[in-house]
Amino acid sequence: MPKPGTFLRKCPSCGRRFHVNLVNEGLLRDREVVERVSQDEPLRIGTGSSVGAGGIPRSRPYTPPMVHEEGTLTTDIKEFEDSYKCGRCGYQWSEKREEESERTH
């Protein structure tokens, strides 16, 4: 989380840079989205080469058996509102932003 200070933002009023200060940063909403996920993964057996026993090539490539895996994917979504003030002309405005992080179980 950035601390209040000067940022490389452009003032929407006067267009100047290097004069914009972060006045306030506030958390508007914190929510969690949980969804069940499943995927098929190849079973990790052998090297998966297309050469059979004794070095004789197989007629078709080796396709490993599939394993079905299930789990949950949790997405944390935080919505912030940052307030800025131009140190040159005094114009104040706010910008909203979101931060997302995912974790699986």
N, C-alpha and C positions, 0 to 999 in steps of 0.2 A: 504494500500500500504506500503510494508516494506521500511524502510529507509536504505540507504547504510550502510553496516556494515559487520560483520563476520557471516557466515551461516554454518550450518552443511551439507555442500556439500562435495563430494569427488572429488579431482582434477583428471581429466581424464589422466593427464600426470604423476604425481608422486604418486598419490593414497593417499595423505595425507588429513586428515580432520582438521578442526579448523583453517586452514590457508586460507580459501576461502573468498574473499571479493566481495560484490556486487558493481560493478563499475558504472553501468548504468541500468536504467529501462525505457523502452520506449514503448509507445502505438503504435502498428503497424496498427491496424484496429479496428474500432468500428462500429458494424452493429446491425440492429434490424430485427428480423424475426417475422412477424405477421401472425397468422393463425386463422381461424374461427374454433371454437370447438362447439360441441353439445353433450349432454348426456341426457339420460333418468334417472330421479331420482324418487324414490317412493314418492307419495304424503303423507304428514305427517298427517294422520287421524287415530285417535284411537291408540290402543296398538298393533294391528296386532295379537291378540291371536287367537288360533284355537278353542276357545269355543264360541258358539253362545249364543243367548238370553236365559235366564233361566238356564245357566250352561250346556246346552246340547252340546256335542262335535260336531263339524262340520265334514262332511264326507271328506273334503279336507282342507288343510291349507289355511289360509287367505292370499291372495296376494293383496297388496295395488295397487291402480291405479297409472299409471306412468305419470309424467309430463315431457315434453320435454323442455330443457333449452338450450339456445344458448348464445355464447359470443365470445370474442376474447382472445387469449393467445399471449402475446408479450414476446419474448425471446431476451434479450440484450446480445450480445456476444462481448466481448472485447479480442483482441489478443495482448499479450505483448511479448517483447523480452528482456530478462534480460542478461546482460553481467557480467561475473565474471572474477576474476583474482586471481591466487594462490599466496599467500604471501611468499611461500617457494621457488617455482621454477620459478615464473613469468609467467606461462602459462595463456593465456586468451582464453575464449570461450563464446558462447552465447547459451541460451536455450529459446525456445518459450513455452508459456503457454496461456491457455484460461480461462476466467472467464465468467460464464453464470449466469444470474438471470432471473426469470420468474415473470410475473404479469398478472392477468386476469382482464378483464373489463366486 
